[in-house]
Amino acid sequence: MTFSLMFRTAAVALLLGQPAYAKSPIAEVICEPTARMHDKLRHQFGAQQTASGVRGPEQIMEVWTSRRGDWTLVVTYATGTSCIVAMGDNWINRIEADPTRG
């Protein structure tokens, strides 16, 4: 794990306050109400949602990226909770976004 990734992981944990932990095989999953999670990703980390996909009737997987190449994988539940399940750096888009798609 690079120093940058360790620093960002610690920063996320500190900035999100006392997170609720999801029932997951991942030991430290950071969860927040969806609106709060999206606001923090946008304003504190300069990220934008660049991809998403449905994972069954109760979950949406979201990829958030920043211009620096940092990325965050978020699962959003139908209950209104979103959880960070993975993060990293050096994100590269392989397919250019279609500007006509919303």
C-alpha positions in Angstrom: 0.0 0.0 0.0 1.5 3.3 -1.0 1.9 6.2 1.5 -0.7 8.2 -0.6 -3.3 5.5 -0.3 -2.6 5.0 3.5 -2.9 8.7 4.0 -6.2 9.0 2.1 -7.6 6.0 3.9 -6.8 7.6 7.3 -8.2 11.0 6.1 -11.4 9.4 4.9 -11.9 7.7 8.3 -11.2 11.0 10.2 -13.3 13.2 8.0 -16.3 10.9 8.0 -16.3 11.0 11.8 -17.6 7.9 13.6 -18.7 5.7 10.7 -21.3 2.9 11.0 -19.8 -0.4 9.9 -21.7 -2.5 7.4 -22.1 -6.3 7.7 -19.4 -7.2 5.2 -16.4 -9.5 4.9 -14.4 -6.3 4.5 -13.3 -5.3 8.1 -13.5 -1.5 7.7 -16.3 -0.4 5.5 -17.2 3.3 5.9 -21.0 4.0 5.7 -23.0 7.2 5.7 -26.5 8.3 4.6 -26.3 8.5 0.8 -26.7 12.3 0.5 -24.0 12.9 3.1 -21.6 10.4 1.4 -22.1 12.0 -2.0 -21.6 15.5 -0.6 -18.4 14.5 1.1 -17.0 12.8 -2.0 -17.8 15.9 -4.1 -16.8 18.7 -1.8 -14.1 17.2 0.4 -12.4 14.9 -2.1 -13.2 16.7 -5.4 -14.6 13.5 -6.8 -17.4 13.0 -9.3 -19.5 9.9 -10.1 -18.1 8.5 -13.3 -19.8 5.1 -13.5 -22.6 3.1 -11.9 -24.4 -0.2 -12.3 -27.2 -2.1 -10.7 -26.3 -5.0 -8.5 -29.7 -6.6 -7.8 -32.9 -4.9 -6.7 -31.3 -3.4 -3.5 -27.9 -2.1 -4.5 -26.2 0.3 -7.0 -22.4 0.2 -7.4 -20.8 3.6 -8.0 -17.3 4.6 -9.1 -16.2 8.0 -8.0 -13.0 9.5 -9.5 -11.0 12.7 -9.0 -8.9 14.6 -11.6 -5.8 13.4 -9.6 -6.7 9.8 -10.5 -8.0 8.8 -7.0 -11.0 6.4 -7.2 -13.6 5.2 -4.7 -16.0 2.3 -5.1 -19.3 2.9 -3.3 -22.3 0.6 -2.8 -25.6 2.4 -2.4 -28.4 0.5 -0.7 -32.1 1.0 -1.2 -32.3 1.9 2.5 -30.6 5.2 1.8 -27.1 4.2 3.1 -23.9 4.2 1.0 -20.7 2.5 1.9 -17.2 2.9 0.6 -16.0 -0.6 -0.1 -12.7 0.1 -2.0 -10.5 3.0 -2.9 -7.2 3.5 -4.8 -5.3 5.7 -7.1 -4.1 5.8 -10.8 -7.6 5.4 -12.2 -7.7 5.3 -16.0 -10.9 5.5 -18.1 -10.7 2.9 -20.8 -13.8 4.1 -22.6 -14.5 7.7 -23.3 -17.8 9.0 -21.8 -20.6 9.6 -24.3 -21.6 13.3 -23.8 -25.1 12.6 -25.1 -25.8 10.2 -22.3 -27.0 11.6 -18.9 
